[in-house]
């Protein structure tokens, strides 16, 4: 029972944080042309590359995490993106502005450590590829 509750909790956390992050990423993707012109460059790689990296994280990795596919990679990528947002882009802002990316980063850190859970494509692939049933042993007569 306890394991089922924990797995359901990981599933709920994974799906809800993915959908919430998509609400940040999709509007950015829809306004890509204007976004590129004004997007900050916290990593000093150019505004267009910075915008593409954050869109990859907020949209691409959120979809992967929603599906539970490459879950640890997706959540680690989103963790890094949120830490960059909180500690570089919003560094001089008041804590109230940095709070949301830090909260997202904490959730992504948890999901990186736990993995996407048993109700994910990752778990299904693991079961299909690595857990083979052993044949029934035949006892000699």
Secondary structure, 3 states (H helix, E strand, C coil): CHHHHHHHHHHHHHHHHHHHHHHHHHHHHHCHHHHHHHCCCCCCCCHHHHHHHHHHHHHHHHHHHHHCCCHHHHHHHHHHHHHHHHHHHCCCCCHHHHHHHHHHHHHHHHHHHHCCCCCCHHHHHHHHHHCCCCCCCCCCC
